[in-house]
Amino acid sequence: QSALTQPASVSGSPGQSITISCTGTSSDVGSYNLVSWYQQHPGTAPKLMIFEVSKRPSGVSNRFSGSKSGNTASLTISGLQAEDETDYYCCSYAGTITWVFGGGTKLTVL
Amino acid sequence: EVQLVESGGGLVQPGGSLRLSCATSRFTFSSYAMSWVRQAPGKGLEWVSGISSSVSSTYYADSVKGRFTISRDNSKNTLYLQMNSLRAEDTAVYYCAKSNNWHFDYWGQGTLVTVSS
């Protein structure tokens, strides 16, 4: 159950697009279209942003999108806004009713 | 709006025990699997344990297997985590999370567990 690999930090200017990668293995990300993404502001609970690779929950901006290729999933945020600056975590189902998270990525809006 | 409220965290000595609770409301608790996810200070999220809606099946991360026990009382809409043989590395904020198929759609605000002498 090794953690998924995310870049420690990414940055972008307001209005630009950024992509956060999430690399796993053929036992988790590569085996299941069950990757989810969570946004977490400091001191608060995580919030679901994307599920099943590319689906958005009701109420989440369409500026957030997800994709997957092989063992790597990606979260793209378009039209960056100051309020997007925070931490993002990916998560994948890993079989036998277990889940594995990424180490988290800190997004800075320049 | 779905509500999840954790309690039971605190300071405990290494080797000690603690029982966390997660009181839920505004959804049909007995219809959903639930999980505990933790976050060590300044670190990322780690899935700890999950339980099926019917209480028949429980699942654990290798890091807590044999020490932690997840349970639920569907009559009280409450999820529990019994933590025994606690170690310093178990220090974290513990979140309960509602499962919706294969993702976690609602989370509580968390309860802090500190393992230290």
Interface residues (C-beta under 8 A of the other chain):
Chain A: Q1 A3 Y32 L34 S36 Y38 Q40 T44 A45 P46 K47 L48 F51 E52 P57 Y89 C91 Y93 T96 I97 T98 W99 V100 F101 G102 G103 G104
Chain B: S35 V37 G44 L45 E46 W47 G50 S57 Y59 A61 D62 S63 Y95 N100 N101 W102 H103 F104 D105 Y106 W107 G108 Q109 G110
